[in-house]
Amino acid sequence: MTVSLHIDESGFTGRQLLDPRQRHFVLGSSLIDDTTAAAILRDSFPDYRGAEFKFEKIWNRPTSRRRLADFLQTIGAHADQVYVW
């Protein structure tokens, strides 16, 4: 089994962390094996066609946006492997 640590950020506007334009900064990671992660994304967003899952693309498609609740419910079963700061 291959396990990868994935880390991503959202809201980074540079090193000026007190800049009022940078209202929110979120860092998230997961320690979910690649096969499980792919299955979660595929099952939650079966019509997604991008090379990489991007929240903006999911949010901009009404059908994908409605499936976010499914994703959150599924990922909840892995809460001990998902971290958000």
All heavy atoms as an XYZ file, in Angstrom:
694
protein
N       0.850     -1.181      0.000
C       0.000      0.000      0.000
C       0.892      1.239      0.000
O       1.813      1.350      0.795
C      -0.899     -0.005      1.227
C      -1.660      1.289      1.402
S      -2.853      1.287      2.771
C      -1.800      1.297      4.180
N       0.633      2.152     -0.906
C       1.358      3.406     -0.970
C       0.582      4.459     -0.198
O      -0.610      4.644     -0.418
C       1.516      3.878     -2.424
O       2.214      2.868     -3.148
C       2.275      5.176     -2.495
N       1.244      5.139      0.704
C       0.624      6.216      1.471
C       1.380      7.488      1.153
O       2.606      7.527      1.214
C       0.652      5.930      2.981
C       0.074      7.097      3.756
C      -0.097      4.644      3.293
N       0.643      8.521      0.822
C       1.246      9.813      0.502
C       0.669     10.872      1.412
O      -0.505     10.816      1.762
C       0.949     10.200     -0.947
O       1.425      9.227     -1.829
N       1.490     11.821      1.778
C       1.019     12.972      2.533
C       0.791     14.089      1.526
O       1.714     14.465      0.799
C       2.063     13.395      3.576
C       1.742     14.669      4.342
C       0.473     14.472      5.174
C       2.912     15.050      5.228
N      -0.426     14.589      1.460
C      -0.773     15.658      0.530
C      -1.057     16.927      1.326
O      -1.806     16.887      2.288
C      -2.003     15.280     -0.296
C      -1.805     14.026     -1.087
N      -1.186     14.014     -2.308
C      -2.117     12.743     -0.824
C      -1.139     12.775     -2.757
N      -1.698     11.987     -1.874
N      -0.464     18.029      0.901
C      -0.673     19.313      1.559
C      -1.006     20.333      0.491
O      -0.393     20.370     -0.571
C       0.589     19.758      2.336
C       0.930     18.729      3.420
C       0.385     21.142      2.940
C       2.224     18.998      4.154
N      -1.990     21.173      0.785
C      -2.361     22.228     -0.157
C      -2.787     23.444      0.643
O      -3.157     23.344      1.812
C      -3.494     21.756     -1.073
C      -3.606     22.595     -2.343
O      -2.754     23.481     -2.557
O      -4.539     22.361     -3.110
N      -2.742     24.598      0.012
C      -3.138     25.832      0.671
C      -4.188     26.553     -0.153
O      -4.386     26.261     -1.327
C      -1.934     26.741      0.901
C      -1.111     27.068     -0.340
C      -1.755     28.005     -1.337
O      -2.507     28.924     -0.949
O      -1.525     27.819     -2.542
N      -4.846     27.485      0.500
C      -5.821     28.323     -0.179
C      -5.761     29.703      0.446
O      -5.679     29.838      1.666
C      -7.227     27.743     -0.021
O      -8.161     28.586     -0.634
N      -5.770     30.719     -0.377
C      -5.810     32.085      0.121
C      -4.462     32.743      0.301
O      -4.373     33.827      0.858
N      -3.382     32.137     -0.171
C      -2.050     32.710      0.000
C      -1.848     33.858     -0.971
O      -1.960     33.689     -2.177
C      -0.989     31.633     -0.227
C       0.413     32.103      0.036
C       0.806     32.433      1.314
C       1.321     32.215     -0.995
C       2.107     32.857      1.575
C       2.614     32.638     -0.757
C       3.007     32.962      0.536
N      -1.564     35.042     -0.445
C      -1.319     36.201     -1.299
C       0.110     36.706     -1.166
O       0.435     37.780     -1.624
C      -2.289     37.358     -0.951
O      -2.082     37.720      0.429
C      -3.727     36.966     -1.188
N       0.944     35.957     -0.499
C       2.333     36.355     -0.307
C       2.724     36.224      1.152
O       1.979     35.713      1.976
N       3.883     36.720      1.466
C       4.420     36.569      2.823
C       3.871     37.598      3.810
O       4.181     37.556      4.991
C       5.930     36.626      2.790
C       6.507     35.490      1.969
C       7.959     35.269      2.293
N       8.499     34.194      1.494
C       8.404     32.911      1.797
N       7.761     32.550      2.879
N       8.932     31.997      1.016
N       3.057     38.509      3.355
C       2.491     39.533      4.238
C       1.237     38.972      4.917
O       0.109     39.271      4.548
C       2.164     40.803      3.443
C       3.332     41.367      2.667
C       4.503     41.717      3.568
O       4.327     42.157      4.691
N       5.713     41.521      3.070
N       1.427     38.141      5.940
C       0.309     37.417      6.539
C      -0.695     38.323      7.246
O      -1.816     37.910      7.506
C       0.836     36.356      7.503
C       1.689     35.273      6.840
C       2.185     34.288      7.890
C       0.915     34.547      5.759
N      -0.319     39.558      7.545
C      -1.259     40.496      8.163
C      -1.894     41.435      7.147
O      -2.604     42.359      7.513
C      -0.557     41.295      9.267
C      -0.004     40.434     10.413
C       0.719     41.306     11.430
C      -1.109     39.638     11.080
N      -1.656     41.191      5.876
C      -2.223     41.996      4.801
C      -3.740     41.836      4.798
O      -4.248     40.713      4.757
C      -1.647     41.520      3.463
C      -2.045     42.410      2.303
O      -3.107     43.053      2.359
O      -1.296     42.436      1.318
N      -4.502     42.944      4.844
C      -5.971     42.834      4.859
C      -6.546     42.176      3.601
O      -7.652     41.662      3.622
C      -6.459     44.276      4.995
C      -5.281     45.137      4.701
C      -4.047     44.315      4.913
N      -5.781     42.147      2.507
C      -6.256     41.456      1.299
C      -6.205     39.947      1.472
O      -6.827     39.210      0.727
C      -5.438     41.870      0.076
C      -5.662     43.316     -0.326
C      -4.772     43.691     -1.466
N      -3.396     43.663     -0.960
C      -2.315     43.461     -1.697
N      -2.430     43.276     -2.977
N      -1.118     43.465     -1.165
N      -5.424     39.478      2.438
C      -5.320     38.045      2.718
C      -6.201     37.759      3.931
O      -5.732     37.552      5.029
C      -3.871     37.661      2.999
C      -3.702     36.176      3.242
C      -2.257     35.771      3.217
O      -1.653     35.787      2.166
N      -1.712     35.425      4.354
N      -7.497     37.757      3.712
C      -8.451     37.627      4.810
C      -8.447     36.241      5.415
O      -8.664     36.081      6.600
C      -9.844     37.986      4.302
C      -9.889     39.423      3.770
C     -11.253     39.813      3.332
N     -12.109     39.806      4.508
C     -13.409     39.596      4.465
N     -14.005     39.382      3.325
N     -14.133     39.595      5.561
N      -8.220     35.227      4.599
C      -8.245     33.850      5.081
C      -7.074     33.090      4.468
O      -6.772     33.247      3.291
C      -9.546     33.139      4.678
C     -10.765     33.865      5.111
N     -11.209     33.872      6.401
C     -11.628     34.637      4.414
C     -12.308     34.601      6.497
N     -12.576     35.073      5.308
N      -6.451     32.283      5.273
C      -5.407     31.393      4.786
C      -5.701     30.022      5.367
O      -5.859     29.881      6.576
C      -4.014     31.870      5.215
C      -2.921     30.947      4.765
C      -2.494     30.945      3.454
C      -2.324     30.062      5.657
C      -1.495     30.086      3.023
C      -1.319     29.203      5.241
C      -0.901     29.220      3.923
N      -5.809     29.029      4.527
C      -6.152     27.677      4.965
C      -5.087     26.719      4.457
O      -4.689     26.772      3.295
C      -7.540     27.250      4.412
C      -7.852     25.821      4.823
C      -8.613     28.211      4.873
N      -4.644     25.854      5.339
C      -3.712     24.797      4.982
C      -4.388     23.483      5.315
O      -4.897     23.303      6.420
C      -2.412     24.940      5.774
C      -1.321     23.934      5.482
C      -0.813     24.126      4.057
C      -0.190     24.098      6.473
N      -4.448     22.598      4.355
C      -5.090     21.313      4.581
C      -4.198     20.186      4.115
O      -3.387     20.355      3.208
N      -4.311     19.063      4.780
C      -3.558     17.896      4.342
C      -4.349     16.644      4.650
O      -5.300     16.658      5.424
C      -2.179     17.838      5.008
O      -2.289     17.433      6.349
N      -3.947     15.573      4.008
C      -4.575     14.286      4.281
C      -3.507     13.206      4.234
O      -2.488     13.343      3.564
C      -5.665     13.971      3.256
O      -5.104     13.791      1.975
N      -3.752     12.174      4.969
C      -2.869     11.017      4.972
C      -3.740      9.815      4.627
O      -4.003      8.946      5.434
C      -2.215     10.853      6.344
C      -1.085      9.851      6.452
C       0.028     10.195      5.466
C      -0.532      9.828      7.855
N      -4.233      9.828      3.401
C      -5.128      8.795      2.883
C      -4.401      8.137      1.715
O      -3.823      8.831      0.874
C      -6.472      9.400      2.420
C      -7.182     10.073      3.590
C      -7.354      8.342      1.782
C      -8.426     10.840      3.197
N      -4.435      6.814      1.669
C      -3.711      6.158      0.580
C      -4.292      6.582     -0.772
O      -5.452      6.957     -0.885
C      -3.717      4.635      0.743
C      -5.087      4.028      0.554
O      -5.443      3.743     -0.597
O      -5.799      3.862      1.570
N      -3.437      6.566     -1.782
C      -3.792      7.085     -3.102
C      -5.019      6.391     -3.700
O      -5.853      7.037     -4.328
C      -2.606      6.959     -4.055
C      -1.437      7.851     -3.656
O      -1.651      8.808     -2.885
O      -0.317      7.592     -4.113
N      -5.143      5.102     -3.504
C      -6.275      4.362     -4.067
C      -7.587      4.810     -3.431
O      -8.577      5.045     -4.123
C      -6.078      2.843     -3.863
O      -4.836      2.469     -4.476
C      -7.206      2.048     -4.468
N      -7.581      4.951     -2.109
C      -8.788      5.403     -1.404
C      -9.131      6.831     -1.782
O     -10.296      7.154     -2.026
C      -8.595      5.281      0.123
O      -8.294      3.921      0.449
C      -9.830      5.730      0.882
N      -8.122      7.699     -1.843
C      -8.358      9.096     -2.211
C      -8.963      9.197     -3.609
O      -9.921      9.940     -3.828
C      -7.056      9.883     -2.136
N      -8.420      8.444     -4.545
C      -8.954      8.463     -5.914
C     -10.387      7.965     -5.941
O     -11.233      8.527     -6.644
C      -8.077      7.615     -6.834
N     -10.695      6.928     -5.165
C     -12.059      6.395     -5.130
C     -13.030      7.411     -4.526
O     -14.144      7.581     -5.024
C     -12.097      5.090     -4.333
N     -12.609      8.092     -3.470
C     -13.469      9.111     -2.845
C     -13.793     10.205     -3.854
O     -14.949     10.602     -4.019
C     -12.801      9.702     -1.596
C     -12.745      8.655     -0.475
C     -13.530     10.957     -1.129
C     -11.885      9.067      0.711
N     -12.777     10.712     -4.535
C     -12.998     11.787     -5.510
C     -13.835     11.310     -6.691
O     -14.757     12.001     -7.133
C     -11.659     12.343     -5.984
C     -10.881     13.125     -4.924
C      -9.476     13.427     -5.422
C     -11.607     14.402     -4.551
N     -13.546     10.128     -7.191
C     -14.285      9.585     -8.341
C     -15.754      9.347     -7.988
O     -16.650      9.662     -8.753
C     -13.613      8.303     -8.820
C     -14.139      7.769    -10.134
C     -13.371      6.526    -10.602
N     -13.247      5.500     -9.565
C     -12.114      5.199     -8.910
N     -11.000      5.844     -9.196
N     -12.088      4.257     -7.996
N     -15.995      8.795     -6.797
C     -17.373      8.535     -6.372
C     -18.135      9.826     -6.067
O     -19.323      9.925     -6.330
C     -17.392      7.635     -5.136
C     -16.900      6.222     -5.431
O     -16.798      5.865     -6.639
O     -16.609      5.497     -4.472
N     -17.433     10.801     -5.504
C     -18.089     12.060     -5.148
C     -18.350     12.949     -6.357
O     -19.346     13.667     -6.396
C     -17.232     12.826     -4.134
O     -17.099     12.095     -2.937
N     -17.452     12.916     -7.326
C     -17.561     13.785     -8.503
C     -17.370     12.957     -9.776
O     -16.370     13.108    -10.492
C     -16.517     14.907     -8.429
C     -16.576     15.688     -7.155
C     -15.643     15.476     -6.155
C     -17.578     16.620     -6.941
C     -15.697     16.183     -4.965
C     -17.645     17.338     -5.757
C     -16.707     17.112     -4.759
N     -18.308     12.083    -10.103
C     -18.116     11.156    -11.226
C     -18.009     11.840    -12.593
O     -17.446     11.262    -13.518
C     -19.347     10.253    -11.157
C     -20.371     11.046    -10.422
C     -19.601     11.903     -9.458
N     -18.519     13.043    -12.727
C     -18.481     13.737    -14.019
C     -17.285     14.661    -14.171
O     -17.124     15.300    -15.207
C     -19.776     14.544    -14.212
C     -20.998     13.653    -14.240
O     -20.882     12.499    -14.695
O     -22.065     14.096    -13.790
N     -16.432     14.762    -13.162
C     -15.291     15.671    -13.209
C     -14.293     15.191    -14.260
O     -13.955     14.021    -14.319
C     -14.606     15.747    -11.838
C     -13.621     16.889    -11.745
C     -14.046     18.150    -11.383
C     -12.281     16.698    -12.036
C     -13.157     19.210    -11.306
C     -11.380     17.744    -11.957
C     -11.823     19.001    -11.584
O     -10.941     20.040    -11.514
N     -13.810     16.103    -15.092
C     -12.914     15.731    -16.189
C     -11.551     16.398    -16.125
O     -10.728     16.186    -16.994
C     -13.568     16.073    -17.539
C     -14.850     15.315    -17.800
C     -14.556     13.837    -18.006
N     -15.789     13.097    -18.169
C     -16.265     12.207    -17.304
N     -15.613     11.954    -16.203
N     -17.384     11.579    -17.519
N     -11.283     17.199    -15.126
C      -9.992     17.876    -15.039
C      -8.870     16.916    -14.694
O      -9.093     15.846    -14.136
N      -7.649     17.303    -15.002
C      -6.484     16.476    -14.686
C      -6.224     16.455    -13.185
O      -5.707     15.485    -12.650
C      -5.258     17.015    -15.417
N      -6.589     17.532    -12.515
C      -6.408     17.658    -11.066
C      -7.690     18.245    -10.490
O      -8.277     19.154    -11.072
C      -5.228     18.596    -10.775
C      -4.949     18.803     -9.328
C      -3.788     19.763     -9.094
O      -3.181     20.239    -10.065
O      -3.510     20.036     -7.922
N      -8.140     17.716     -9.368
C      -9.354     18.236     -8.744
C      -9.065     19.608     -8.153
O      -8.193     19.750     -7.299
C      -9.854     17.286     -7.645
C     -10.573     16.096     -8.195
C      -9.871     14.985     -8.615
C     -11.954     16.096     -8.312
C     -10.522     13.880     -9.135
C     -12.624     14.997     -8.825
C     -11.907     13.890     -9.242
N      -9.785     20.607     -8.620
C      -9.644     21.984     -8.150
C     -10.993     22.448     -7.633
O     -12.012     22.313     -8.323
C      -9.191     22.917     -9.286
C      -7.791     22.665     -9.765
C      -6.827     23.137     -8.733
C      -5.434     23.244     -9.274
N      -4.522     23.753     -8.263
N     -10.999     23.015     -6.430
C     -12.248     23.449     -5.825
C     -12.977     24.462     -6.708
O     -14.188     24.389     -6.872
C     -12.013     24.043     -4.434
C     -13.277     24.522     -3.794
C     -14.157     23.610     -3.225
C     -13.616     25.859     -3.791
C     -15.346     24.033     -2.649
C     -14.797     26.296     -3.226
C     -15.657     25.379     -2.647
N     -12.247     25.399     -7.278
C     -12.876     26.429     -8.115
C     -13.649     25.806     -9.276
O     -14.760     26.225     -9.586
C     -11.817     27.395     -8.645
C     -12.409     28.517     -9.474
C     -11.359     29.494     -9.962
O     -10.154     29.252     -9.747
O     -11.749     30.496    -10.559
N     -13.087     24.785     -9.897
C     -13.773     24.123    -11.017
C     -15.007     23.374    -10.518
O     -16.040     23.355    -11.183
C     -12.827     23.180    -11.737
C     -11.754     23.902    -12.513
C     -10.863     22.936    -13.232
C      -9.796     23.681    -14.010
N      -8.915     22.772    -14.731
N     -14.890     22.736     -9.351
C     -16.042     22.034     -8.782
C     -17.136     23.032     -8.431
O     -18.308     22.834     -8.736
C     -15.611     21.214     -7.549
C     -14.727     20.048     -7.995
C     -16.822     20.727     -6.758
C     -14.026     19.340     -6.859
N     -16.766     24.128     -7.803
C     -17.733     25.131     -7.359
C     -18.443     25.797     -8.532
O     -19.625     26.128     -8.445
C     -17.031     26.189     -6.507
C     -17.978     27.145     -5.872
C     -18.214     28.443     -6.232
C     -18.843     26.878     -4.763
N     -19.158     29.000     -5.414
C     -19.564     28.058     -4.502
C     -19.075     25.759     -3.976
C     -20.505     28.142     -3.478
C     -20.008     25.847     -2.952
C     -20.709     27.023     -2.717
N     -17.764     25.963     -9.644
C     -18.347     26.650    -10.797
C     -19.319     25.785    -11.604
O     -20.013     26.304    -12.473
C     -17.259     27.192    -11.719
C     -16.569     28.394    -11.114
O     -17.147     29.125    -10.331
N     -15.318     28.588    -11.456
N     -19.379     24.491    -11.315
C     -20.322     23.602    -12.010
C     -21.434     23.229    -11.051
O     -21.179     22.560    -10.045
C     -19.613     22.346    -12.505
C     -18.595     22.664    -13.592
C     -18.111     21.446    -14.302
N     -19.230     20.807    -14.993
C     -19.334     19.504    -15.160
N     -18.420     18.694    -14.693
N     -20.367     18.988    -15.794
N     -22.671     23.643    -11.304
C     -23.767     23.358    -10.368
C     -23.912     21.876    -10.019
O     -24.169     21.541     -8.863
C     -25.009     23.880    -11.093
C     -24.481     24.942    -11.995
C     -23.119     24.461    -12.435
N     -23.722     20.980    -10.978
C     -23.863     19.556    -10.658
C     -22.761     19.102     -9.700
O     -23.020     18.339     -8.769
C     -23.838     18.689    -11.932
O     -22.643     18.975    -12.673
C     -25.042     18.955    -12.803
N     -21.557     19.578     -9.910
C     -20.456     19.231     -9.010
C     -20.644     19.888     -7.647
O     -20.368     19.279     -6.617
C     -19.113     19.657     -9.607
O     -18.823     18.897    -10.749
N     -21.123     21.118     -7.650
C     -21.336     21.830     -6.387
C     -22.312     21.075     -5.497
O     -22.103     20.953     -4.295
C     -21.854     23.236     -6.659
C     -21.947     24.081     -5.405
C     -22.554     25.428     -5.643
N     -21.906     26.132     -6.728
C     -22.297     27.323     -7.165
N     -23.326     27.924     -6.615
N     -21.686     27.899     -8.156
N     -23.363     20.542     -6.086
C     -24.343     19.778     -5.309
C     -23.723     18.515     -4.719
O     -24.175     18.018     -3.696
C     -25.550     19.429     -6.179
C     -26.449     20.630     -6.451
C     -27.758     20.209     -7.097
N     -27.588     19.710     -8.452
C     -27.580     20.469     -9.539
N     -27.725     21.769     -9.437
N     -27.430     19.918    -10.733
N     -22.689     18.007     -5.333
C     -22.054     16.770     -4.860
C     -21.042     17.011     -3.744
O     -20.509     16.063     -3.166
C     -21.421     16.046     -6.033
C     -22.504     15.658     -7.061
C     -22.105     14.563     -7.941
N     -21.676     13.389     -7.210
C     -22.338     12.249     -7.170
N     -23.491     12.131     -7.769
N     -21.845     11.214     -6.524
N     -20.770     18.273     -3.414
C     -19.856     18.564     -2.316
C     -20.347     17.954     -1.002
O     -19.542     17.490     -0.189
C     -19.666     20.073     -2.151
C     -18.692     20.718     -3.124
C     -18.781     22.236     -3.027
C     -17.280     20.241     -2.878
N     -21.644     17.937     -0.778
C     -22.190     17.331      0.440
C     -21.866     15.842      0.489
O     -21.529     15.307      1.556
C     -23.694     17.557      0.525
N     -21.938     15.158     -0.659
C     -21.569     13.744     -0.717
C     -20.096     13.560     -0.355
O     -19.731     12.656      0.392
C     -21.805     13.166     -2.116
C     -23.262     13.217     -2.537
O     -24.134     13.189     -1.650
O     -23.507     13.282     -3.755
N     -19.268     14.436     -0.902
C     -17.837     14.375     -0.624
C     -17.569     14.553      0.876
O     -16.812     13.791      1.477
C     -17.094     15.443     -1.427
C     -15.664     15.609     -1.019
C     -14.718     14.658     -1.373
C     -15.266     16.700     -0.281
C     -13.390     14.805     -0.991
C     -13.943     16.854      0.102
C     -13.002     15.906     -0.255
N     -18.195     15.555      1.479
C     -17.973     15.815      2.896
C     -18.447     14.656      3.763
O     -17.802     14.311      4.753
C     -18.657     17.117      3.308
C     -18.049     18.368      2.683
C     -18.894     19.593      3.026
C     -16.617     18.550      3.128
N     -19.542     14.047      3.383
C     -20.025     12.903      4.139
C     -19.042     11.730      4.022
O     -18.731     11.071      5.007
C     -21.410     12.487      3.655
C     -22.015     11.377      4.487
C     -23.454     11.116      4.100
O     -23.928     11.555      3.065
N     -24.150     10.387      4.948
N     -18.556     11.487      2.840
C     -17.608     10.392      2.627
C     -16.289     10.655      3.339
O     -15.745      9.772      4.002
C     -17.357     10.182      1.117
O     -18.596      9.913      0.481
C     -16.398      9.038      0.871
N     -15.781     11.869      3.211
C     -14.485     12.182      3.827
C     -14.594     12.172      5.348
O     -13.606     11.944      6.053
C     -13.917     13.516      3.288
C     -12.400     13.588      3.455
C     -14.553     14.708      3.959
C     -11.645     12.721      2.534
N     -15.801     12.362      5.863
C     -16.005     12.319      7.307
C     -15.620     10.983      7.920
O     -15.181     10.911      9.069
N     -15.744      9.922      7.151
C     -15.346      8.598      7.631
C     -13.825      8.495      7.783
O     -13.330      7.556      8.404
C     -15.846      7.523      6.676
N     -13.103      9.451      7.243
C     -11.641      9.474      7.302
C     -11.152     10.676      8.110
O     -10.023     11.138      7.918
C     -11.053      9.525      5.890
C     -11.490      8.397      5.029
N     -10.847      7.179      5.025
C     -12.532      8.283      4.171
C     -11.471      6.363      4.187
N     -12.490      7.011      3.660
N     -11.977     11.165      9.005
C     -11.660     12.393      9.740
C     -10.334     12.317     10.485
O      -9.661     13.336     10.653
C     -12.799     12.734     10.704
N      -9.947     11.141     10.907
C      -8.681     11.004     11.623
C      -7.470     11.088     10.699
O      -6.325     11.089     11.153
C      -8.635      9.703     12.415
C      -8.749      8.473     11.523
O      -9.356      8.561     10.439
O      -8.250      7.408     11.931
N      -7.710     11.205      9.393
C      -6.628     11.293      8.415
C      -6.651     12.597      7.628
O      -5.936     12.741      6.647
C      -6.724     10.125      7.434
C      -6.579      8.774      8.116
C      -6.953      7.659      7.168
O      -8.084      7.616      6.655
N      -6.017      6.770      6.925
N      -7.504     13.534      8.050
C      -7.640     14.816      7.354
C      -7.380     15.934      8.363
O      -7.909     15.907      9.464
C      -9.059     14.961      6.749
C      -9.234     16.316      6.105
C      -9.323     13.854      5.753
N      -6.558     16.883      7.964
C      -6.171     17.968      8.863
C      -6.331     19.309      8.151
O      -5.928     19.460      6.999
C      -4.711     17.800      9.294
C      -4.469     16.399      9.840
C      -4.025     15.380      9.006
C      -4.737     16.106     11.158
C      -3.835     14.101      9.484
C      -4.547     14.838     11.655
C      -4.103     13.824     10.809
O      -3.922     12.566     11.290
N      -6.918     20.261      8.865
C      -7.112     21.599      8.314
C      -6.689     22.605      9.367
O      -7.040     22.474     10.538
C      -8.585     21.844      7.909
C      -8.770     23.272      7.401
C      -9.040     20.835      6.882
N      -5.905     23.588      8.950
C      -5.462     24.619      9.871
C      -5.703     25.965      9.259
O      -5.530     26.168      8.093
C      -3.965     24.455     10.171
C      -3.418     25.522     11.025
C      -3.527     25.646     12.370
C      -2.647     26.638     10.603
N      -2.866     26.754     12.817
C      -2.319     27.394     11.729
C      -2.212     27.097      9.353
C      -1.576     28.568     11.672
C      -1.466     28.250      9.296
C      -1.160     28.967     10.461
